[in-house]
Amino acid sequence: MQRTDSAILRGAVVPTGVTGALASVIAAFVGGTEAAIGAAAGTVLVVAFFSTSVLVVGWVAQRDTLATLPVAMLTYLFKITVLAIVLVLFKDTTLFDPAAFGIGVLVATVCWLVAMTRAVATAKILYVDPAQTDRSL
């Protein structure tokens, strides 16, 4: 993983984790333990899903730039399939509050997108790789 990739990932994971923890505390006050577990589970799901994309696509981009888009699409298909399986498995769960889970997912997703946008916008990403530039010109 390149230095900029890890900085961008940190720039999204940390704010999302803090927001998820805050959402879990609020959910605990509003709906009890089940709501707190639901909000925390939603946050963990969002962080895992988005982090997977960043890690896999970043790894592939370093090795074969032409494979980046197909791998990103396959990663998305895989994540949607896993999400469908998770939703079916936990359809009638009593382990956590489904409404708090949904709110946790929504809050974490919005936070991740805002934090990721900020991290990418402020990252110092080179457009040209200086190591591959022809210096004979």
C-alpha positions as CSV (number, residue, x, y, z in Angstrom):
1,M,0.0,0.0,0.0
2,Q,1.3,3.4,-0.9
3,R,1.7,6.1,1.6
4,T,-1.1,8.2,0.1
5,D,-3.4,5.2,0.1
6,S,-2.9,4.5,3.8
7,A,-3.3,8.2,4.6
8,I,-6.6,8.4,2.7
9,L,-7.8,5.2,4.3
10,R,-6.9,6.5,7.8
11,G,-8.6,9.8,6.9
12,A,-11.9,7.9,6.3
13,V,-11.7,5.1,8.9
14,V,-10.9,7.3,12.0
15,P,-13.8,9.8,11.5
16,T,-16.2,7.0,10.7
17,G,-15.2,5.0,13.7
18,V,-15.6,8.0,16.0
19,T,-19.0,8.8,14.5
20,G,-20.0,5.2,14.8
21,A,-19.0,5.2,18.5
22,L,-21.0,8.4,19.0
23,A,-24.0,6.9,17.2
24,S,-23.8,3.8,19.4
25,V,-23.7,5.8,22.6
26,I,-26.7,7.9,21.4
27,A,-28.5,4.6,20.4
28,A,-27.8,3.2,23.9
29,F,-29.5,6.1,25.5
30,V,-32.5,6.1,23.1
31,G,-33.1,2.4,22.6
32,G,-30.9,0.4,25.0
33,T,-28.3,-2.2,24.5
34,E,-29.8,-3.8,21.4
35,A,-29.9,-0.4,19.7
36,A,-26.3,0.3,20.6
37,I,-25.2,-3.1,19.2
38,G,-27.2,-2.4,16.0
39,A,-25.6,1.0,15.5
40,A,-22.1,-0.5,16.2
41,A,-22.8,-3.4,13.8
42,G,-23.9,-1.0,11.1
43,T,-20.7,1.1,11.5
44,V,-18.5,-2.0,11.4
45,L,-20.2,-3.2,8.2
46,V,-19.7,0.1,6.5
47,V,-16.0,0.4,7.5
48,A,-15.3,-3.2,6.4
49,F,-17.1,-2.8,3.1
50,F,-15.5,0.5,2.1
51,S,-12.1,-0.4,3.4
52,T,-12.1,-3.6,1.4
53,S,-12.6,-1.6,-1.8
54,V,-9.8,0.9,-1.0
55,L,-7.4,-1.9,-0.1
56,V,-8.2,-4.2,-3.0
57,V,-8.4,-1.6,-5.7
58,G,-5.2,0.1,-4.4
59,W,-3.3,-3.2,-4.4
60,V,-4.4,-4.0,-8.0
61,A,-3.7,-0.5,-9.2
62,Q,0.0,-0.9,-8.2
63,R,0.3,-4.1,-10.2
64,D,-1.9,-3.7,-13.3
65,T,-3.6,-0.4,-14.0
66,L,-5.7,-2.0,-16.7
67,A,-7.2,-4.4,-14.3
68,T,-8.3,-1.7,-11.8
69,L,-11.8,-1.1,-13.1
70,P,-12.8,-4.7,-13.6
71,V,-11.5,-5.6,-10.1
72,A,-13.4,-2.6,-8.7
73,M,-16.6,-3.8,-10.3
74,L,-16.0,-7.4,-9.1
75,T,-15.3,-6.1,-5.6
76,Y,-18.6,-4.2,-5.7
77,L,-20.5,-7.3,-6.9
78,F,-18.9,-9.3,-4.1
79,K,-19.8,-6.7,-1.5
80,I,-23.4,-6.5,-2.7
81,T,-23.7,-10.3,-2.6
82,V,-22.3,-10.4,1.0
83,L,-24.6,-7.6,2.0
84,A,-27.6,-9.5,0.7
85,I,-26.5,-12.6,2.6
86,V,-26.0,-10.6,5.8
87,L,-29.5,-9.0,5.5
88,V,-31.2,-12.3,4.8
89,L,-29.3,-14.0,7.7
90,F,-30.2,-11.3,10.2
91,K,-33.7,-10.6,8.9
92,D,-35.4,-11.8,12.1
93,T,-32.6,-11.3,14.6
94,T,-33.1,-10.3,18.2
95,L,-29.4,-9.7,18.7
96,F,-29.7,-6.0,17.7
97,D,-32.3,-3.4,16.8
98,P,-32.8,-3.4,13.0
99,A,-33.8,0.3,13.0
100,A,-30.6,1.3,14.8
101,F,-28.6,-0.9,12.5
102,G,-30.0,0.9,9.5
103,I,-29.4,4.3,11.1
104,G,-25.9,3.2,11.9
105,V,-25.3,2.2,8.4
106,L,-26.7,5.5,7.0
107,V,-24.7,7.7,9.4
108,A,-21.5,5.8,8.9
109,T,-21.9,5.8,5.1
110,V,-22.4,9.6,5.0
111,C,-19.5,10.1,7.3
112,W,-17.3,7.8,5.3
113,L,-18.1,9.6,2.0
114,V,-17.5,13.0,3.4
115,A,-14.3,12.0,5.1
116,M,-13.0,10.1,2.1
117,T,-13.8,13.1,-0.2
118,R,-11.9,15.4,2.2
119,A,-9.0,12.9,2.4
120,V,-8.6,12.6,-1.3
121,A,-9.0,16.3,-1.9
122,T,-6.3,17.2,0.5
123,A,-3.9,14.3,-0.3
124,K,-0.7,15.1,-2.2
125,I,-1.1,12.7,-5.1
126,L,1.4,12.9,-7.9
127,Y,-0.1,12.9,-11.4
128,V,3.2,11.7,-12.9
129,D,5.4,9.2,-11.3
130,P,8.9,10.8,-11.0
131,A,10.6,7.5,-11.0
132,Q,9.2,6.6,-14.4
133,T,9.9,10.0,-16.1
134,D,12.3,10.1,-19.0
135,R,15.0,12.5,-17.9
136,S,16.7,12.6,-21.3
137,L,14.3,15.2,-22.7
